[in-house]
Amino acid sequence: MAHRASYGNVPNINLVMKRILHVALLPLLVASIACSETHAQPTPKPSGKPAAGADISAAVGLNEIKLEMAETRFKLSKSTKAINDLVNALEEYLNTNCMGKLLQNLSYAGNPTDPNCIARMNQILEINSTNPVGICVRDGISAQSCIDAYQKQKVTPVYSGTTAADVDPALKVGISAALNERIEKVEETLNEVNKKYQAATEPEEKRTLINDAATLYDQALSMACKISAVSLTPVESSSEQSESSEITQARERLLQIPPAIRRDYQIDMERKAIEEMNTFSTTEQRKRELKELLKVINDPTGVSVAQLANLERTRLILERCAMLLDVAGQIVPNLPAVTCYREGWQTPQCIVALKKWRLLKQQEQAVAKGTPATKVGTPSMISTF
């Protein structure tokens, strides 16, 4: 079972630090709520987003290597960890290569035409039929199916010192000491900004300082939230989703036969299943059952239907990332990085946040030019697309 951290495990020292930071920045919180509809946010720089042609090639190459390694491990083992590793690799590949210029254009219509993207999309949906990345690549970022798929996602922090065997090693190690030092320096600067804000008297100066805080939080989050992963945890399957006894018996029978002589038995079982499938009286439901049976006959070591049924999706983030997201979300609620680092960058929630930020910036520019600006409300998950 995939490890899921609990908020109840937060060390007391972290709670104390969090409360101190919250109290110290309370004046900024009050002010940002008052003018959240007028101040512009800094342009976010998505973590992992290629910036140049050479970087794109490097990212694509790395994604393909990671995917090949995950597929090799999956062939050797159909454990929950192997499934998680493959799904994470497939999601990274699809998000990097198959969503067009989503983060620049803030739109993606779906219906991919690239053969590799179609193959990887089908692969991930075969493993995890409710996978939001596969659904969004297929249907588009504005599709209701895409929105619904991501709304089922949970977000959970992984705390330092965890010993769970099936947690991604990168999450166990966390960010480097050098990055932690850089985050601490940014937090020191945030405290200075807060002091200046408390001493400021002019509205424009206060607005500028709030924008400075947004920029600093954007920097801190880009470092603290650098590492994340997706965990799929099997939950109790209903009888309708459980593997049929016919398939279970076929798998067990074939696995008892040595691989060297197994093929003759597979050919005989395949022949019988195909003959029944081609019989005129065979119902459509029975044909679907026989197709599943043929999959098992062809690969009895493959993942079972029971393993893939009712997989609960959790996005795992680092402890420090979770704490910063909590505070930044209160101080600068319109900062896109807050939503995007929490939910993921190629998600409907992130695109809504980025669109709202873009509208706020346009409004600020209009005010600066002395032209009337339309008040920006809170976009819904559907109307903004």
N, C-alpha and C positions, 0 to 999 in steps of 0.2 A: 504494500500500500504506500502511496506517495506521502511524504511527510508534509504536514500542514501545521505551521506554527500557530500559537495562540497569543492573543494580546495579554492574557493573564501571566505570561512569562516575562514581561518587561522588567528589567532590573530596577530597583528602587532609585538608583543614582540617575538613571536616564529619565525617570519620571520627574525627579527634582530639577534636572537640567531643563527639561521641556517646560516646566511651569515657570522657571526663572526667565527663560527666553520669551515666553508668552506675555508675562507681566511687563518685561522690559519694553516690548514692542506694542503695548496696548494703545498708546496714543496714535500710532500709525494705523492700527486696526480700525479705530473709531473714525479716523479721517478718510480712510480708503473706502469704508462703507458709504460715507456721505457723498463722495465724488466718484464712485465706481463706474458711473455711466459716462464720465467725461474724460478721464485720463487714458492715454494710450499706453499699450504695453510694448515692451521691446520684442523685436523679432526673435522667436525661438529658433534654436539650431538643433534639430532633431538628432538624438544620439544614434550614431551608426548610419546617418544619411550621407551618401557619397557627395563630395563637393566638386570633384573633377573627374575627367575621363580616366586618368590613371587609377584613381581611387576606386572608381566603379569597377574596373577590370579586376582589381585586387579583391574587392568585396565579393564579386561574383565567383571568382576562383576559390576563395576561402569557403563560401557557402557550399559550393559543389563538393569540396573536399570533406567538409563536416557532414554533408548529407550522405556521401558514399560510406563514410565510417559508420554512421548511424544505421544505414541499411545493412552493412556487414554484421554489426552487432545484433540487429533484429533477426537476421537469418539464423544466427547461432542460438538466440534466446528470445522467447516470446514473453518475457517477464514484463511487469508493469513499468519497470525502469527503462527497458528497451523500447517499449511503446512510447514513453515520454520523450526519450532521446530522439526518436525518429520524428515524432510530431513537432518537437521544437525545431529540428533541422529543416523540416518541410515548411513550417511557418516562416522561418527566417528566409528561406529561398523564395517563397511566394511573395512575402512583403517587400523583399529587395528587388526582385526581378519582374514581378507580374502585376503590379498595381499602377503602372504608368508613372506619371509625375503627380501623384496624389498630393504630396505635401507642398507642391508648388501651386498646382491648379485648384486644390481642395475639391477635386471631383474625380470620380472613376466610375464608368458606366457598366463595368462587368463584361461578360462574353469575351474572354480572352481568345486570341487567335494564334498566339505562339504555341507550337506543338509541345515544347517542354513545359510551359506553364499549364497547358491543358492536362498533360500527363501527371504532373505533380499535384495539381488540383484534384484530379480523380483519385490519386493515390491517398491523399490525406483524408478525403471524404469516405473512402472505402474503409480506412482504419477507424475514423471518428466522424460519423455521418452528421453530427451537429457542430463540427468544428467551424468557428466563426470566420477564420481566415479563408478556409476553402469556400465557404458560402459567400463571403464578400467578394472574393476573386471571381466567382461564378456569376453572382447576381448584381454586383455593384455596391458601392459604399452607401448609397442612399436607399437601397432596397430594404423593405420592412423585415425581410428574412435576415439580413445582415445586422440590422439594429437589434432585433430580438435575440439573435445568437450571442451578441456581446453583452446584452443586459443580464444574461445568466452567469457571467463571469464573476468570480469572487477575487478579491485582492487581499493577500496576506503577507505580513513581513516574516522574514527568516531572521532569527536572532543569532547574534554571535555566539560561538561555542556549541552550536547544535551538533549532535553526533549521529543524526539520522543517516542511515546508509544510502538511502535513495534520493537524497537532496543533491542537486547539481554541485559539484566540487567548487565551481566558481562562486556560488552563493555562500558556501562554507568559509572560503578564504576571505571573501569580501573585497573591498577596495584597498589599495595600497596605503602604506603609512604616509607616503608623499601626498596622495590625494586627500587624505584626512587632514593633513597640515594645511593644505590649500583651502579646504572647506572651513577650517577654523579661522583662517585669515579673513575669509569672506564674511564670516559671522562677526568678527571683530569690526569690520567695516560697517556692517549692518547696525551695530551698536552705536557707532559714530553717527551714522545717518539718523538714527533715532534721537540722539542728543540734539543734533542740529534741528530736527523737526520740532522738538519740544521748545526750542528757543526761537523758532521762526514765527513771524507775525504776518507776513504777506501771504495771501492765498496762492499766488503763483509760485512762490518759493516752496510752500508746503506741497503743492502739486508736483513740482520738480523732484522733491525729495522722495515722494511716494513712488515716482517713476524710477528713481535711483534704486529704491528698495526692490522694485520688481526686477530690474536688471541684475541685481546682486543675487536674488533668489533664483533667477534663471541660471546663473553661473553655478550656484551651489547645487542645484538639483541635477544639472548636467553631469556633475561629478558623483554625487551621492547615489544617484539612481542609474549609474552606468551599467549595472548588472541586474538582469531579471531573467526569469524562466517561467515556463508554463508547466503545471502539474495536472495530470489527469488521474483522478482517483476513482476506481470502480466502486459503485454503491450497489446495494442489493438489487438484483434483477427481478423483474416480474416474470411470471410463468410464460407470458407471451414472448418475452425477449430471450428466455433461456434457450440453450441449445437443445435440439430434439434428441430423444434417446437413439433414434436411428443414426444420427450423425456421430453422437458420442460412441456408440458401439462400433461404427465403422472406423473411427480414429483409433480406438483401443485395439481393435483386431489387427489393423495394419501396423501399429507400433510394436506389437508383439512379434511380428515377423522380421527377421534380420534384413537390413537394407539391401544386401546382395541379392536376395531372391524375392524382394517385395514387389518388384515391378510386374511380375506375372499375375499376382493377385490383384494389383491395381487395374490392370488391363481388363481382367474378367469383371471386376466390380463396375468399372466405367461402362463396359459394354451393356450390362444389365440396366444401369441407370439411364443410359441413352435410349435403349429400346423402349423403356417405360415412358420416357419423355416424349418419344415420337409416336406413341400410341394415341389413336384418335380420341379415345375416351378419357385421357388424362386431363384433369382440370388445370386451370391456370395457377391455382394455389399450389397444387402438387408439383407443377413444373418449377415453380420458384423453390420449393423444398429440394427438388432434385438438383437444381443448379448449385445450391449450397452444399449438398452432399458431394457433388462432383469436385467442388473446390477442396473438400477435405480428403477425398480419395486421391486427388492429384498431389496434395501436400499435407499429409497427416500431421506434420510437425508444425503447421501454421497456427496462427493465432485463432482462438475459438470465438464463436459468437458471444459466449458468456463473458469473455474478457473485454469485449468491445461495447457491451450493453451498459447504458446508464453511467457514462463517464462524467464525473463532476469536474469542472474546469476551475483551476485556481491560478491566478497570476502571482508569482512569488517575487517580492522585492526585498531589498536589504532594510535592516532595522533603521539605520540612519536616514535612508530615503523616506521611509514611512513617517518618521518624526518631522522631517523638513516639509513634506507634503502637507502634513496636518497644520503646521504653523503658517506656511506660505499661503495655504488655501484660505486662511482667515485674514491675513494681512493684505494680500493682493489676489482676491478671488477670481479676477478676470485673466490672470496670467495663464496662457495656454499650457505652459509646461506643467502646471499642477495637474491638470486633467490628463495630459498626454503621457507623463511619466507614470501616472497611476494606472490608467487603463490600457496604455499602449499607443504608439504614434499612428499606426494605420488602423484606427478604430473610428466608428461614427461619432463617439463622444469627443475625441480629439479634434476631428474635423469641425464639429460644431464650435468648439472653443477657439480654434484658429479663425473661423469665419467671424465670430463675434469680435475677436481681437482686431481683425482687419477692418471691420465696420467702425470700431471705436477709433482706430487710427485715422480713418477717412473723416470721421466726425471732427476730430481734433484739428486736422488740416483745414477743414471748412471753417471752423471757428477762428483759426489763426488768420484766414484770408478775409474774414468778415462776412462770409456768406452764410445763409441759413442752413442749419444742419438738422437732419431728421434724428429724433431721439431713438437710441438703440435699445431695444428691449432684450429680453433673454430668449435666444432662439430655441425652438423646440427641436426634438430629435428628428422630426419629419419635415417641418415647414421650411427649414433652412436649406434643404437639398433641392 
